[in-house]
Every structure is written in C-alpha cells, then in structure tokens.
Amino acid sequence: MNVCIKKERFCISSVELLEPLTVKLRQPQTIEAVAHIKPTKEMARLINPISRGPENVVFGCSVVCAIKINGHSVGQHTVAGALALELDGGRILRRVMKDAVLENLEIDADGRQVVGFTVVRLSNVGLVDYTADAMSWEVLMPGCSKVSSVATISTGKFGLHDPILIPTKFTVPPLDEDLLLDCGDGSAISKLLTNFSSNREVPVIVKAKPLSTQPQWMRDIFDDLEVNAALAIGQIDDFGGGVEAVDIEYLGVRAQGDALLVSSDVSIKYNVSENIVVSDIDIPFVRGEVHCGPNITTLEMRNWQASKLHCKKQTIGVSLDEAVLKPGDSNLIRDLVQNVASGTSVKIPIRPLLDIQVASEFMTTTITGLSTELDYSVPGVPNDQLFRSLDVRLNELVLLESSAKHCAMVINAAVSSNLNFDSNLEGLKFDLQYNGSIVGRIEPGPVHLSPENYSNTSAKLIMQLGTDIDKSRLERMLGTYLSGLYPVIEVIGRQDSQLAAFVAGIGVPMRLPQISRQENLPHPVSHESIFLVDSTMHIMSSEIELTVFNPVANSEVVVDLIEAQASHDKTILGYISKEQRIVVPPGLYRTPRIPVTYATSGIGADILRKALNGQLEIDTSAVMRVHLGAFAVELLYSGSGTSTKIRL
C-alpha cells in the first residue's frame, strides 16, 4: 500500500502489512493491522511547503487486495481513495511548542561563541508511540543580502511518551557580518534578540543534517528537509531573572518642565541562574526607555549613555547624562514613595526598551528595540534611617518678614551626608504638619552633598499661626525642638510646587534633624539645645548667668521668662520668682545676672553646697514668650543635662 500526493504525483510513504488483513463487510467491526510504514525521501517535498504556510493537500491511497464472496474468490483488485486536507505546518508546530519548557538550561558565552545545553519538555500529543533517533539541525536566518547560519542544534534520542523529554545541545558560532548589518529596519540579529526577549516568535529556516547513526530512510528525508519555522524561546525553568539590587553612587537632578533631568552613576545587579556563564562580552553604550511599574515613571535616555557590563559580578554600570525622568500616575508615585519611606519593600515591574551596543569576538553590533520585563523589589528605607545620616550645622537664620500670624526666614546651613547628591531644583514647596495641623511650609533650595564634606545650602521657612489649635501645636513643636529633642513632623508636597507630579500629596514622616551650631561655638555635653549654651549659678547673690545663642543674623530675639526652675536628680535647686525679659542680639550672648531664689535648706541646699566651685548637670524647665519681630509664640522649654557652674 502506498500513500501519495495526488496533485504532484509523488509518494510519501509505503505501507507493508506484516500479517494478512481480513475484512468482513457484513457488519461494523474494528480493524487492527500490523504494518511496516516506510516514509520515502519525498516526505521532504510535503513538509517543506506546508512549513511556509497553509497548503491544500490531497492524499491518495491504493490497496491491492483479494476479494471473496461467499467463500468464492473473485480475484485481486486495487482499491483506491482520496482525502483532501489543509495542512499548516506552522500551526502544528506552535501547538506542539506552546507548552514547551526549557529545563536545566546551561549556557556558556565566552565572547567567541555560545554553547548551551537544555532538556526540552513537551506534552505528549498522544498520536504515536515512537522513539526518535538522535538528530542534528542547522538554523539559518535571512540577513540583508543572503541567508546565513546562526546555530547548530543536536537532539539526543527521545521517546514520544508523557512528558516528552528532548536532550538538546546548541552552538552559536561567530555570526556572519550580513546578519549584523542594518537592513533599514534593524539588523537580523537585533530583531531576533528583541523577539526572543519579548517571547515573540522568530522566523527561521531549519535545515536537517543527516547523521550516520540514523536509518537510511531518515537520512534520505533529511537530505532535502528545509523547514520554515517560527520559534519562540518558551518557558525557561529556574532561569532567574529580575533586578536584584540598584546601587546609586552619584545622583544629580534638575528640572525640565514637569520632568527631571537625571545624571547618575548607577550599578544594576541582575540575577540569572548560576548555570548561565557569560564572559568577554561588553555593552559599552545603551539608549532607549525604561518604564517603571504599570504607569509610575519613564526614564528616557535619548542619547547614548556610557555603560559597562561586569559579567562575573552580574552587574551593569550605567553613567546617565541628563536622562529624562517623566512622571506617570501621581497617585502611584505617591503610594510608592510613602511605602518605601515607611520601610516597606515594593515590588514593581521594570520594562526596558533599549538599543545596546555589543562588543565581543562573537559579534560587534548595535541591537535596537531590545525589550523584556523584569521585576525589582524597591527596598524600604525608613525615613529615620535616611535622615539619621544627615549632619546639619546651622550657620544662620535671616529674618525676611514677620507679622502676628506668620514669620518668614531663610535658613542657611551646612549639611554633611554619606550621599553623593547634586540638586539644582528650585521652587519645591512642602507643607509641614505636626499632630494633624499645618504649622508652616519649607521651600528648599539647591543642595550639593558629598561624603565627609560639609556643603552649604539654604531653604525658606515660613511658620504660620492658623487656629488656636494650630498655634498650640506649633508652640509645642518649637518648645520640644529648642529643648534638644527631635519631634516627628510630616513633610507633604504641595500642589503649587515645582515638579508637583512627583511630590504633590506625598506625605513623608520625618524626625526633625539634629542641628549643631557653627563649628567655632561650644557644644553642651548632652541633650544639646541650640538656644541654651552655658549657665553659671551665683549662690550668695541669688543670681544666674546664661549663655544663649541667637541664630537670627539680622534681628534680636526677645525672650520673656515667665517662670523657670532648675533641678538636679528631680530635686529643685532654684526658681525665678518674677517674670524677666532678655533681649538677645545675634550670635552668642551672655545675659546680665538674673535674680533667682535658691534652696536654702534641705536636700537642694546640700546639693548646691557640695557642688560649690564645681559643676552640676542641671535640668531646666521654663515657660517663655519668644518674640521675633512681630511674631510671638509661648514655649515650654525643658532642657536636661546642661552642665552648669556652681559659684559662691
């Protein structure tokens, strides 16, 4: 029995029955036959065209048989039939490969060639029980002017069982120059890698290579077998992937409309399986776009950016030169920043769309439109951890204006940090919220930070008195801060701020940073207050001298001491019996002696007597009204551990 293609009149297989087949036509029956099926070399003439697209194929079959009627032979006759089918090799291949998984993938890319091994796992199609011999294939791709080889693939012996496991080795040699040329819409290799990275199909030509270990009928077919296929990389088991860490060694930002211009040295640690070994390959330049999250931000690198691939460390370093960071959905930006600032790690998808320049012996080319999707867990950085690294040294305050309801001043300070950061941003505006009340706003100016160095910066601070509750909360915050403690406030981006798409509505809790005075001014031992520097108790005259610091460079500060007391180890040593006014000029100022009532008996008197001509750690509490121009607040000061001289 022969199976033939009727239109082209060639036979693709012969079928030899190994046992006589008896068919009784009187009733329906199941026919079982044992046959030797021998495909012919003409099988390639069927497979090759249907791999290129759907083909209408009419199969013909003729069977020579002996016919008996009522036990009487009526001779030998030929029974023939035909079956018309539309065959689409590409659809068949996609159906077979749709659930393909590459297991135990190993790749060694040494800059000269790529060698790999994997086991391809397929679901059993359930048509035949067959053990396939080892096979070899050459994969070719059309370039600009010719078709060139891109890989050889060898598959070991495998059975069509469930699951089908196909041991596969592949080798990619140095590539033909024609595959690396830009044909007008990119190079062939660029399109191949782009499609693979996006798990899209890649059109290739697969040419069979006969092996001496194969049976003769298979070698006959392989001589002429050349299949047009659309391949996808499939699922890779335990491949790794994703961004493990991002280390920013330097960051510089400035505004461009609603976007940020970013200059930065970034090191990106990527994560792939330890079975993927890459060496002697570099990526010296990149450009393109990186989309963060579903619609959080987009980083546009319009010009080529210098980069360096460190294969052994699995890192790539990129030196960004004024890349454009564009905001997406401001609500998503706000949620991301607030989660990260609260110490919560946030997993976001990263979708790069890049052009890269590749340099190696294997290939030197530009690959355009390379896209993939990676996951990156943005680590949570508690705001306390961030601000703890800041060392802020107050240089001066400059009063701009004041009224009964508000006070505006410029803060000039020197800042040191372990960050390497440059910001030329101006026009940023943040509300300051304390215990639910807006107590002011701050407008930071440009800042330039480098590790182990102090850098000067300025910010505009506006304190405002709204309702009585707002005034009470501002006074509590200022009193706590002047006492040498560091209350937590919330910094909230304003809608009228520059770069509002990035900052508006973002509320980040922040502990007010510890501020030291100018470098040449003395520091108390502990619980440092920027206001009270030193004090001396004069016991016999019942007086006290205070050394205080007024940081406002262009205005005196008037302090009305309404009540005050000094204690040691919870024992009261003295108190002010009537209100005293102190007018403090800019800078350090030693006050006139202030009348004080000291303890003359009991434990308090004993403490003072024993400390004469020495020093005591004094805790001070005071209610004072502070005037800065027309602006006045009433503060509760509570300083502890101030080193105080005790004199007769």
C-alpha positions in Angstrom: 0.0 0.0 0.0 1.3 3.4 -0.9 0.3 6.9 0.4 0.8 9.5 -2.3 0.2 13.2 -3.0 -2.2 13.1 -6.0 -1.6 16.6 -7.4 2.2 16.5 -7.5 2.1 12.7 -8.1 4.7 11.6 -5.6 4.5 9.1 -2.8 5.5 10.0 0.7 5.2 6.5 2.3 4.9 2.9 1.6 2.9 0.6 4.0 3.6 -3.1 4.1 1.2 -5.3 6.1 3.2 -7.8 8.1 0.1 -10.1 8.5 -2.8 -10.7 6.2 -5.7 -8.4 6.9 -9.2 -9.9 6.8 -12.2 -7.5 6.5 -15.8 -8.8 6.7 -18.2 -6.4 5.1 -21.3 -7.9 6.6 -21.2 -6.0 9.9 -19.4 -3.0 11.6 -16.1 -4.1 13.0 -12.8 -2.9 14.5 -9.9 -3.5 12.2 -6.5 -4.0 13.6 -3.4 -4.2 11.4 0.3 -4.5 12.0 2.2 -2.8 9.2 5.7 -1.6 8.4 5.5 2.1 7.4 8.4 3.4 5.4 8.5 7.1 4.7 10.2 8.0 1.4 12.6 10.8 0.7 9.6 12.5 -0.9 8.3 13.3 2.6 10.6 16.4 2.5 8.6 17.7 -0.5 5.4 17.7 1.6 7.0 19.1 4.8 8.9 22.0 3.2 6.0 23.8 1.6 3.5 23.3 4.4 6.1 24.9 6.8 5.9 28.1 4.8 2.1 28.4 5.0 -1.2 26.5 4.7 -1.4 24.1 1.8 -4.4 22.2 0.4 -3.1 18.6 0.0 -5.0 15.7 -1.5 -3.7 12.3 -0.2 -4.3 9.3 -2.3 -4.1 5.7 -1.1 -4.3 2.5 -3.1 -4.5 -1.1 -1.7 -4.1 -4.3 -3.6 -6.4 -7.0 -2.1 -8.0 -10.4 -2.8 -11.8 -10.4 -2.5 -14.0 -13.4 -1.7 -17.8 -13.6 -1.9 -19.5 -16.4 -0.1 -16.1 -18.2 0.0 -15.5 -17.8 -3.7 -12.6 -15.8 -4.9 -13.3 -13.1 -7.4 -9.7 -12.2 -8.0 -7.3 -9.4 -6.9 -8.4 -5.8 -7.2 -6.9 -2.4 -6.4 -9.0 -0.3 -4.0 -8.1 3.5 -4.2 -9.3 6.5 -2.2 -8.5 10.2 -1.7 -8.6 12.6 1.3 -8.3 16.3 0.9 -6.8 18.2 3.9 -5.5 21.7 4.5 -2.1 21.4 6.3 -0.5 24.3 8.1 2.9 23.3 9.5 3.4 26.5 11.4 0.1 25.9 13.3 1.1 22.3 14.1 4.5 23.4 15.3 3.0 26.2 17.5 0.5 23.7 19.0 3.4 21.3 19.8 5.6 24.0 21.3 3.0 26.2 23.2 3.7 24.4 26.5 7.4 23.8 25.9 9.7 24.3 28.9 13.4 24.5 28.8 14.7 22.6 31.8 18.3 22.5 33.3 19.4 25.3 30.9 23.1 25.8 30.8 24.8 28.5 28.7 28.5 29.3 28.3 29.0 32.5 26.3 32.7 33.3 26.3 32.7 36.1 23.8 33.7 33.9 20.9 30.7 31.5 20.7 27.7 30.4 22.7 27.4 26.8 23.7 24.3 25.6 25.6 22.5 22.5 26.8 18.9 22.0 27.9 16.1 19.5 28.1 13.0 20.5 26.2 9.9 19.2 27.9 6.8 18.8 25.8 3.3 17.5 26.4 2.7 14.2 24.6 0.4 14.7 21.5 -0.8 11.2 22.0 -0.7 10.1 18.4 2.0 7.5 18.2 4.3 5.6 20.5 7.7 6.2 18.9 11.4 6.5 20.0 13.2 9.1 17.9 16.8 8.8 17.0 19.4 11.5 17.6 19.1 14.4 15.1 21.1 17.4 14.0 19.8 20.7 12.6 21.2 23.9 11.3 19.3 27.1 12.0 19.6 29.8 9.3 18.3 33.4 9.1 18.0 35.8 6.2 20.2 38.9 6.5 20.2 41.9 4.3 21.6 40.0 1.2 21.8 36.3 2.0 20.7 33.5 4.3 23.4 32.7 6.9 23.8 30.1 9.7 23.1 31.2 13.2 23.2 28.0 15.2 23.5 24.2 15.1 21.2 22.1 17.3 21.7 18.5 18.2 18.9 16.5 19.8 19.5 13.2 21.5 17.3 10.1 21.4 13.9 10.6 22.9 10.6 8.8 23.2 7.1 10.2 22.5 5.9 9.4 26.0 4.3 11.8 28.5 6.1 14.0 29.1 8.4 14.1 26.1 11.9 15.0 27.2 14.3 16.0 24.4 18.0 16.5 25.4 19.2 19.4 23.3 22.6 20.9 22.7 23.1 24.1 20.7 26.1 26.1 19.5 26.0 29.7 18.1 29.2 30.4 16.2 30.7 33.9 15.4 28.0 35.5 13.2 28.2 36.4 9.6 28.6 40.2 9.1 25.5 40.2 6.9 23.3 39.4 9.9 24.7 42.4 11.8 24.0 45.0 9.1 21.1 47.4 9.4 18.7 46.5 6.6 16.7 49.6 7.1 14.5 48.3 10.0 17.4 47.0 12.1 19.7 44.0 11.7 18.5 40.4 11.6 20.2 39.6 14.9 18.7 42.7 16.5 15.2 41.6 15.6 16.0 38.0 16.7 17.1 39.1 20.2 14.3 41.6 20.5 11.7 39.0 19.7 13.3 36.4 21.9 13.5 38.8 24.9 9.7 39.5 24.5 8.9 35.8 24.0 7.6 36.6 20.5 8.1 34.2 17.6 11.2 34.4 15.5 11.1 33.3 11.8 14.0 31.0 11.0 14.9 28.3 8.5 15.7 24.9 10.0 17.7 22.6 7.8 18.1 19.0 8.7 21.6 17.5 8.8 21.7 13.7 8.2 23.7 11.6 10.7 25.3 8.2 10.1 23.5 6.8 13.1 20.1 7.4 11.5 18.3 4.8 9.5 18.6 5.2 5.7 15.0 6.3 5.2 15.5 9.2 7.7 18.8 10.2 6.1 17.1 10.2 2.7 14.4 12.6 4.0 17.0 14.8 5.9 18.9 15.3 2.7 16.2 17.6 1.3 14.4 18.7 4.5 14.4 22.5 4.9 11.6 23.8 7.2 10.4 27.4 7.6 9.7 27.7 11.3 8.5 30.4 13.8 10.3 29.7 17.0 9.8 31.2 20.5 12.2 30.7 23.4 9.4 29.3 25.5 9.4 29.0 29.3 12.8 28.6 31.0 12.7 26.7 34.2 14.8 28.2 37.0 16.3 30.9 34.7 16.4 33.5 37.4 15.9 37.0 36.0 15.0 40.2 37.6 16.9 43.1 39.2 18.4 42.1 42.5 19.8 45.5 43.6 20.3 49.0 42.3 23.3 51.0 43.8 23.4 54.7 43.1 26.9 56.0 43.6 26.1 59.5 42.5 22.8 61.3 41.7 22.3 64.7 40.2 18.9 66.2 39.3 17.5 69.4 37.8 14.1 70.3 36.5 12.9 70.4 32.9 9.3 71.4 32.9 7.4 68.6 34.7 10.2 66.2 34.3 13.6 65.6 35.9 16.9 65.6 34.2 18.9 62.9 35.9 22.7 62.5 35.8 23.8 59.5 37.8 26.3 56.6 38.2 24.1 53.5 38.6 25.2 49.9 39.2 22.5 47.4 38.5 22.8 43.9 39.9 20.8 41.4 37.8 20.0 37.8 38.7 20.3 34.8 36.4 20.9 31.2 37.1 24.4 30.2 38.0 24.3 27.8 35.0 24.4 30.9 32.7 28.0 31.8 32.3 28.9 34.9 30.3 32.4 36.3 29.8 34.4 38.6 27.5 31.3 40.5 26.3 30.8 44.1 26.9 27.9 46.6 26.4 29.7 50.0 26.2 26.7 52.1 25.3 22.9 52.0 25.8 20.0 54.2 25.0 16.2 53.9 25.0 13.5 53.9 27.6 12.9 52.2 30.9 9.3 52.0 32.1 8.8 51.6 35.8 5.6 50.0 37.1 2.3 50.0 35.3 2.5 53.8 35.0 4.8 55.2 37.6 7.7 56.8 35.8 9.6 56.5 32.5 13.3 57.1 32.1 14.2 58.3 28.6 17.8 58.0 27.5 17.7 59.8 24.2 21.4 59.9 23.7 23.9 57.1 24.0 24.8 56.6 27.7 28.2 55.0 28.7 27.9 51.6 30.3 30.0 48.7 31.4 29.0 45.0 31.7 30.7 43.1 34.5 29.9 39.5 33.6 31.3 37.8 36.7 29.6 40.1 39.1 26.4 40.0 37.1 26.2 43.8 37.2 26.0 46.5 34.6 27.1 50.1 35.3 25.5 53.0 33.5 26.6 56.6 33.6 23.4 58.6 33.0 24.0 62.0 31.4 20.8 64.1 31.7 18.4 61.3 31.1 14.8 62.5 31.3 12.7 61.0 34.1 9.0 61.6 33.3 6.2 61.2 35.9 3.3 58.8 35.3 0.3 58.5 37.6 0.9 60.8 40.5 -1.2 58.6 42.8 1.1 55.6 42.0 4.2 57.7 42.6 2.8 58.8 46.0 1.9 55.3 47.1 5.4 54.0 46.1 7.3 56.8 47.9 5.1 56.5 51.1 5.5 52.8 51.2 9.3 52.9 50.7 9.6 55.8 53.3 7.7 53.7 55.8 10.2 50.8 55.4 8.0 48.6 53.2 9.6 46.9 50.2 7.6 47.4 47.0 7.8 45.0 44.0 7.4 46.7 40.6 7.8 45.6 37.1 10.6 47.2 35.0 10.1 47.2 31.2 13.2 48.4 29.3 13.1 49.1 25.6 16.7 49.6 24.7 19.2 50.0 21.9 22.5 48.5 23.0 26.0 48.3 21.5 27.6 44.9 22.0 31.4 44.4 21.7 32.9 40.9 21.6 34.7 38.5 19.3 31.4 36.8 18.9 29.7 39.9 17.5 30.2 43.6 17.5 26.9 45.3 16.6 24.1 47.6 17.7 20.9 45.8 18.8 17.8 48.0 18.5 14.4 47.7 20.2 15.5 45.1 22.8 12.7 44.7 25.3 11.9 42.5 28.2 10.2 42.6 31.6 12.0 42.3 34.9 10.9 42.5 38.5 12.5 44.7 41.1 11.7 45.0 44.7 12.4 48.6 45.7 13.8 48.2 49.2 12.1 50.0 52.1 14.2 52.8 53.5 12.7 54.1 56.8 12.9 57.8 56.8 14.6 57.8 60.2 17.4 55.8 58.6 17.8 58.3 55.8 17.7 61.5 57.9 20.0 59.9 60.6 22.8 60.1 58.0 22.4 63.9 57.8 24.6 66.1 59.9 23.1 69.6 59.8 25.2 72.6 61.0 23.2 75.8 61.4 25.1 78.8 60.1 22.4 81.4 60.5 18.8 82.4 60.1 17.9 85.5 58.2 14.5 87.1 59.0 12.6 88.1 55.9 9.3 89.4 57.4 7.1 88.8 60.4 3.5 89.6 61.5 1.3 88.5 64.3 0.3 85.5 62.2 3.4 84.4 60.3 7.2 84.6 60.2 9.3 84.0 57.1 13.1 83.4 57.3 15.9 81.9 55.3 17.8 79.0 56.9 21.5 78.9 55.9 23.1 75.7 56.9 25.9 73.3 56.2 25.0 69.7 55.5 27.1 66.6 55.5 25.9 63.1 54.5 27.1 59.8 53.2 25.2 60.6 50.0 26.8 61.9 46.8 23.9 64.1 45.6 23.5 67.2 43.5 20.2 69.0 43.2 19.7 72.2 41.3 16.0 72.2 41.9 14.2 75.4 42.9 10.6 76.0 43.5 9.9 72.9 45.6 7.3 73.6 48.2 6.3 71.3 51.2 3.8 71.8 54.0 5.0 71.0 57.5 2.4 69.1 59.5 2.6 68.4 63.2 0.0 66.4 65.1 -2.5 67.0 62.3 -2.0 70.8 62.0 -0.2 72.6 59.2 2.3 74.7 61.1 4.3 76.1 58.2 6.0 75.3 55.0 9.5 74.9 53.7 11.0 75.7 50.3 14.4 74.0 49.9 17.0 75.4 47.6 19.7 73.7 45.6 21.9 71.3 47.6 25.2 69.6 46.8 26.2 66.7 49.0 29.4 64.7 49.1 30.6 62.2 51.7 32.7 63.6 54.5 32.3 67.2 53.4 30.0 70.0 54.6 28.1 71.7 51.8 26.2 75.0 52.2 22.6 75.1 51.4 19.6 77.4 52.0 15.9 76.9 52.5 13.0 79.3 53.0 10.9 78.6 56.2 7.5 80.1 56.8 5.9 79.5 60.2 2.2 80.3 60.4 -0.4 80.6 63.1 -3.9 79.4 62.0 -6.4 78.4 64.5 -5.8 78.3 68.3 -5.1 74.6 67.9 -2.6 75.1 65.1 -0.9 77.8 67.3 -0.7 75.4 70.3 0.8 72.6 68.2 3.4 74.9 66.6 4.4 76.1 70.1 4.6 72.6 71.3 6.8 71.5 68.4 9.2 74.5 68.8 9.4 74.1 72.5 10.3 70.4 72.1 12.9 71.2 69.5 14.5 74.0 71.4 14.7 71.6 74.4 17.1 69.4 72.4 14.6 66.8 71.4 13.6 65.9 67.8 9.8 65.7 67.2 8.4 63.9 64.2 6.6 66.0 61.6 5.1 65.1 58.2 6.5 66.8 55.1 3.8 67.0 52.5 4.3 68.0 48.9 2.2 71.0 47.7 0.1 71.3 44.6 1.8 74.6 43.7 5.3 73.1 44.0 7.7 72.7 41.1 7.5 69.1 39.9 4.1 68.7 41.5 3.6 65.4 39.6 6.4 63.9 41.6 5.8 65.5 45.0 2.2 66.7 45.4 0.3 64.8 48.1 3.3 62.8 49.2 3.4 62.8 53.0 6.7 61.5 54.5 7.1 61.3 58.2 10.4 62.9 59.2 12.1 63.4 62.5 13.5 66.9 62.6 17.2 66.6 62.2 19.7 67.4 64.9 21.2 70.8 64.3 24.5 71.8 65.7 25.7 75.4 65.9 28.6 76.9 64.0 31.8 74.9 64.2 33.5 77.5 66.3 30.8 77.6 69.0 31.0 75.3 72.1 28.7 72.3 72.4 27.0 71.1 75.6 27.8 67.6 76.7 24.4 66.0 76.0 20.7 66.8 75.1 22.0 69.7 73.0 19.8 72.8 72.7 20.7 75.3 70.0 19.4 78.0 72.4 20.9 77.4 75.9 24.7 77.0 75.7 26.0 77.5 79.2 25.0 78.7 82.7 26.6 79.8 86.0 24.8 79.8 89.3 25.9 82.5 91.9 24.7 81.2 95.2 25.5 84.1 97.6 23.9 86.8 95.3 21.0 84.5 94.3 21.6 85.1 90.6 22.2 83.1 87.4 24.1 84.0 84.3 23.0 82.3 81.0 25.0 82.0 77.7 22.5 81.7 74.9 22.7 81.6 71.2 20.5 83.7 68.8 20.9 82.2 65.3 19.0 85.0 63.6 21.7 87.1 61.9 19.7 90.2 61.3 17.4 90.5 64.3 17.4 90.4 68.0 15.2 87.8 69.8 13.2 89.0 72.8 12.6 86.3 75.5 10.2 86.9 78.4 11.0 84.3 81.1 7.5 83.9 82.6 8.6 81.2 85.0 11.6 78.9 85.3 13.1 76.4 87.7 16.4 74.4 87.9 16.7 70.9 89.4 19.1 68.1 89.8 18.1 64.5 90.1 14.5 65.7 90.5 15.4 67.9 93.4 14.5 71.6 92.9 17.6 73.9 93.4 16.1 77.2 92.5 13.4 79.2 90.6 12.6 82.6 89.1 10.1 84.3 91.3 9.0 87.0 88.8 9.0 87.5 85.0 12.2 88.5 83.4 12.9 89.9 79.9 16.1 89.1 78.0 16.9 90.8 74.7 19.3 88.6 72.8 21.3 90.1 70.0 22.5 87.9 67.1 25.1 85.3 68.0 26.4 84.2 71.4 25.2 86.4 74.3 25.9 86.3 78.0 22.9 87.7 79.8 23.0 90.0 82.8 22.6 88.3 86.1 19.0 87.2 86.6 17.5 87.1 90.1 16.9 83.5 91.3 15.5 82.1 94.5 17.8 79.2 95.6 17.1 76.4 98.0 18.5 77.4 101.4 17.7 74.2 103.4 17.1 70.6 102.8 18.4 68.3 100.1 18.5 71.1 97.5 20.8 73.2 99.7 23.0 70.2 100.4 23.4 69.6 96.7 24.4 73.2 96.0 26.8 73.3 98.9 28.6 70.1 97.8 28.9 71.4 94.2 30.4 74.8 95.1 33.3 75.7 92.7 32.4 72.7 90.6 29.8 71.7 88.1 26.4 70.1 88.1 24.2 68.5 85.5 21.1 70.7 85.7 17.6 70.1 84.3 15.8 73.3 83.4 12.1 73.9 82.7 10.8 77.2 81.7 7.7 78.9 80.3 8.8 81.7 78.0 7.4 84.0 75.4 9.6 84.4 72.4 9.3 87.4 70.1 10.9 87.6 66.6 9.8 90.9 65.1 6.0 91.0 65.3 5.8 87.2 65.6 5.4 85.8 69.1 5.0 82.3 70.5 4.8 80.9 74.0 7.0 77.9 74.5 7.6 75.3 77.2 11.3 74.7 77.5 12.6 71.6 79.1 16.3 71.1 78.9 18.1 68.2 80.6 21.8 67.6 81.4 23.0 71.1 80.9 26.5 71.4 82.5 26.2 74.4 85.0 29.0 76.0 87.0 28.2 76.5 90.7 29.9 79.5 92.2 29.7 81.2 95.7 
